[in-house]
Amino acid sequence: EAKKEELESNKDELTEAANAKKEDLASAAEAKKDAEAKKEELESKKDELVEAANAKKEELVSAAESKQEELESKKDELTEAANAKTEDLASAAEAKKEDLESEKGELAEAANAKESQLASAAETKTEELESTQPAKTQAKKTNQKRRGKTGQ
């Protein structure tokens, strides 16, 4: 009877120990399961963050490329405008030069015509004076001849 009670007591202890061990194993299994779920959640979160970072990176690269193209286009427009302005200025300078040369030619022609007109007027005046004063002129010529003969 005592042996039976001792065996019953041992059986109860072993059952309690087995149940405690079973609970510990169940708790450990639950903790492991929770840890794996947490690990999967963290890996999923990591993947989402990596995808978001890559998407943002692509967006920034695309924006930078777009801005670069915009700047190059603006540079080309400004270069074309500057070249056109330079051509306009060169053309205007050439036209002004031609105008000045033409004006110079016209002024030279006018000066020559005026000089010719003045020479003609002077010649006409000289002829008029000579014709109105023939006696005086004749006397001068005679005096010049005399001086020539006498050596004076």
MILUM-168732 format. One record per residue (C-alpha): chain; residue number from 0; z, y, x. Coordinates in steps of 0.001 Angstrom, whole numbers, always signed. Layout:
<nodes>
+-----+-----+---------+---------+---------+
! mol ! seq !      c3 !      c2 !      c1 !
+-----+-----+---------+---------+---------+
!   A ! NUM !       Z !       Y !       X !
...
+-----+-----+---------+---------+---------+
</nodes>
This chain:
<nodes>
+-----+-----+---------+---------+---------+
! mol ! seq !      c3 !      c2 !      c1 !
+-----+-----+---------+---------+---------+
!   A !   0 !      +0 !      +0 !      +0 !
!   A !   1 !    +904 !   +2411 !   +2815 !
!   A !   2 !   -2300 !   +1477 !   +4553 !
!   A !   3 !   -4186 !   +2133 !   +1388 !
!   A !   4 !   -2629 !   +5583 !   +1034 !
!   A !   5 !   -3335 !   +6314 !   +4670 !
!   A !   6 !   -6937 !   +5268 !   +4191 !
!   A !   7 !   -7156 !   +7356 !   +1028 !
!   A !   8 !   -5668 !  +10291 !   +2905 !
!   A !   9 !   -8102 !   +9781 !   +5788 !
!   A !  10 !  -10923 !   +9438 !   +3274 !
!   A !  11 !   -9872 !  +12717 !   +1580 !
!   A !  12 !   -9635 !  +14468 !   +4965 !
!   A !  13 !  -12998 !  +13100 !   +6038 !
!   A !  14 !  -14500 !  +14091 !   +2685 !
!   A !  15 !  -13041 !  +17593 !   +3044 !
!   A !  16 !  -14276 !  +17762 !   +6636 !
!   A !  17 !  -17679 !  +16473 !   +5547 !
!   A !  18 !  -17792 !  +18966 !   +2675 !
!   A !  19 !  -16730 !  +21793 !   +5026 !
!   A !  20 !  -19353 !  +20664 !   +7528 !
!   A !  21 !  -21896 !  +20454 !   +4721 !
!   A !  22 !  -21006 !  +24003 !   +3599 !
!   A !  23 !  -21216 !  +25226 !   +7208 !
!   A !  24 !  -24644 !  +23611 !   +7575 !
!   A !  25 !  -25784 !  +25067 !   +4237 !
!   A !  26 !  -24504 !  +28487 !   +5290 !
!   A !  27 !  -26204 !  +28154 !   +8678 !
!   A !  28 !  -29428 !  +27029 !   +6985 !
!   A !  29 !  -29207 !  +30014 !   +4604 !
!   A !  30 !  -28554 !  +32376 !   +7554 !
!   A !  31 !  -31527 !  +30894 !   +9418 !
!   A !  32 !  -33681 !  +31265 !   +6325 !
!   A !  33 !  -32532 !  +34893 !   +5938 !
!   A !  34 !  -33226 !  +35573 !   +9638 !
!   A !  35 !  -36730 !  +34115 !   +9341 !
!   A !  36 !  -37380 !  +36206 !   +6208 !
!   A !  37 !  -36110 !  +39298 !   +8037 !
!   A !  38 !  -38312 !  +38421 !  +11045 !
!   A !  39 !  -41364 !  +38063 !   +8789 !
!   A !  40 !  -40502 !  +41342 !   +7071 !
!   A !  41 !  -40183 !  +43084 !  +10446 !
!   A !  42 !  -43473 !  +41607 !  +11691 !
!   A !  43 !  -45165 !  +42709 !   +8476 !
!   A !  44 !  -43701 !  +46200 !   +8904 !
!   A !  45 !  -44860 !  +46200 !  +12545 !
!   A !  46 !  -48393 !  +45193 !  +11489 !
!   A !  47 !  -48438 !  +47970 !   +8869 !
!   A !  48 !  -47279 !  +50520 !  +11467 !
!   A !  49 !  -49901 !  +49316 !  +13977 !
!   A !  50 !  -52612 !  +49560 !  +11299 !
!   A !  51 !  -51420 !  +53033 !  +10290 !
!   A !  52 !  -51339 !  +54141 !  +13951 !
!   A !  53 !  -54848 !  +52789 !  +14553 !
!   A !  54 !  -56127 !  +54471 !  +11399 !
!   A !  55 !  -54549 !  +57767 !  +12478 !
!   A !  56 !  -56005 !  +57354 !  +15965 !
!   A !  57 !  -59493 !  +56770 !  +14508 !
!   A !  58 !  -59037 !  +59771 !  +12230 !
!   A !  59 !  -58048 !  +61983 !  +15186 !
!   A !  60 !  -60905 !  +60707 !  +17346 !
!   A !  61 !  -63345 !  +61324 !  +14497 !
!   A !  62 !  -61957 !  +64827 !  +13942 !
!   A !  63 !  -62184 !  +65581 !  +17671 !
!   A !  64 !  -65792 !  +64348 !  +17805 !
!   A !  65 !  -66643 !  +66406 !  +14734 !
!   A !  66 !  -65041 !  +69505 !  +16258 !
!   A !  67 !  -66913 !  +68879 !  +19528 !
!   A !  68 !  -70221 !  +68645 !  +17641 !
!   A !  69 !  -69368 !  +71814 !  +15719 !
!   A !  70 !  -68581 !  +73665 !  +18958 !
!   A !  71 !  -71771 !  +72442 !  +20624 !
!   A !  72 !  -73786 !  +73522 !  +17580 !
!   A !  73 !  -72139 !  +76961 !  +17646 !
!   A !  74 !  -72806 !  +77209 !  +21393 !
!   A !  75 !  -76476 !  +76353 !  +20801 !
!   A !  76 !  -76715 !  +78966 !  +18029 !
!   A !  77 !  -75145 !  +81622 !  +20259 !
!   A !  78 !  -77422 !  +80691 !  +23162 !
!   A !  79 !  -80487 !  +80926 !  +20912 !
!   A !  80 !  -79310 !  +84276 !  +19557 !
!   A !  81 !  -78679 !  +85586 !  +23081 !
!   A !  82 !  -82106 !  +84397 !  +24238 !
!   A !  83 !  -83777 !  +85991 !  +21226 !
!   A !  84 !  -81922 !  +89252 !  +21860 !
!   A !  85 !  -82937 !  +89158 !  +25524 !
!   A !  86 !  -86567 !  +88622 !  +24511 !
!   A !  87 !  -86330 !  +91474 !  +21985 !
!   A !  88 !  -84874 !  +93789 !  +24621 !
!   A !  89 !  -87517 !  +92803 !  +27181 !
!   A !  90 !  -90245 !  +93336 !  +24586 !
!   A !  91 !  -88794 !  +96719 !  +23599 !
!   A !  92 !  -88522 !  +97729 !  +27263 !
!   A !  93 !  -92144 !  +96710 !  +27873 !
!   A !  94 !  -93297 !  +98632 !  +24796 !
!   A !  95 !  -91340 ! +101705 !  +25928 !
!   A !  96 !  -92850 ! +101402 !  +29405 !
!   A !  97 !  -96335 ! +101224 !  +27898 !
!   A !  98 !  -95570 ! +104240 !  +25679 !
!   A !  99 !  -94348 ! +106224 !  +28690 !
!   A ! 100 !  -97372 ! +105251 !  +30758 !
!   A ! 101 !  -99671 ! +106230 !  +27889 !
!   A ! 102 !  -97824 ! +109522 !  +27476 !
!   A ! 103 !  -98058 ! +110084 !  +31238 !
!   A ! 104 ! -101817 ! +109499 !  +31082 !
!   A ! 105 ! -102148 ! +111864 !  +28127 !
!   A ! 106 ! -100128 ! +114524 !  +29945 !
!   A ! 107 ! -102237 ! +114087 !  +33088 !
!   A ! 108 ! -105414 ! +114431 !  +31016 !
!   A ! 109 ! -104017 ! +117512 !  +29292 !
!   A ! 110 ! -103000 ! +119006 !  +32651 !
!   A ! 111 ! -106475 ! +118316 !  +34091 !
!   A ! 112 ! -108117 ! +119805 !  +31016 !
!   A ! 113 ! -105876 ! +122884 !  +31245 !
!   A ! 114 ! -106579 ! +123202 !  +34977 !
!   A ! 115 ! -110301 ! +122912 !  +34318 !
!   A ! 116 ! -110010 ! +125426 !  +31482 !
!   A ! 117 ! -108095 ! +127843 !  +33723 !
!   A ! 118 ! -110613 ! +127399 !  +36567 !
!   A ! 119 ! -113465 ! +128024 !  +34148 !
!   A ! 120 ! -111682 ! +131082 !  +32738 !
!   A ! 121 ! -111031 ! +132363 !  +36250 !
!   A ! 122 ! -114675 ! +131858 !  +37177 !
!   A ! 123 ! -115790 ! +133592 !  +33992 !
!   A ! 124 ! -113416 ! +136477 !  +34691 !
!   A ! 125 ! -114657 ! +136724 !  +38256 !
!   A ! 126 ! -118256 ! +136829 !  +37036 !
!   A ! 127 ! -117351 ! +139498 !  +34477 !
!   A ! 128 ! -115636 ! +141592 !  +37121 !
!   A ! 129 ! -118570 ! +141216 !  +39483 !
!   A ! 130 ! -121034 ! +142209 !  +36801 !
!   A ! 131 ! -119016 ! +145245 !  +35720 !
!   A ! 132 ! -118545 ! +146437 !  +39265 !
!   A ! 133 ! -121834 ! +145722 !  +41009 !
!   A ! 134 ! -121842 ! +148985 !  +42882 !
!   A ! 135 ! -118388 ! +148419 !  +44263 !
!   A ! 136 ! -119345 ! +144917 !  +45256 !
!   A ! 137 ! -122568 ! +146179 !  +46858 !
!   A ! 138 ! -120640 ! +148780 !  +48806 !
!   A ! 139 ! -118255 ! +146104 !  +50025 !
!   A ! 140 ! -121178 ! +143971 !  +51160 !
!   A ! 141 ! -122773 ! +146887 !  +52933 !
!   A ! 142 ! -119519 ! +147756 !  +54665 !
!   A ! 143 ! -119123 ! +144133 !  +55696 !
!   A ! 144 ! -122634 ! +144153 !  +57173 !
!   A ! 145 ! -121948 ! +147334 !  +59088 !
!   A ! 146 ! -118774 ! +146046 !  +60524 !
!   A ! 147 ! -120570 ! +142894 !  +61506 !
!   A ! 148 ! -123248 ! +144885 !  +63377 !
!   A ! 149 ! -120771 ! +147145 !  +65131 !
!   A ! 150 ! -118360 ! +144309 !  +65821 !
!   A ! 151 ! -115530 ! +145881 !  +63898 !
+-----+-----+---------+---------+---------+
</nodes>
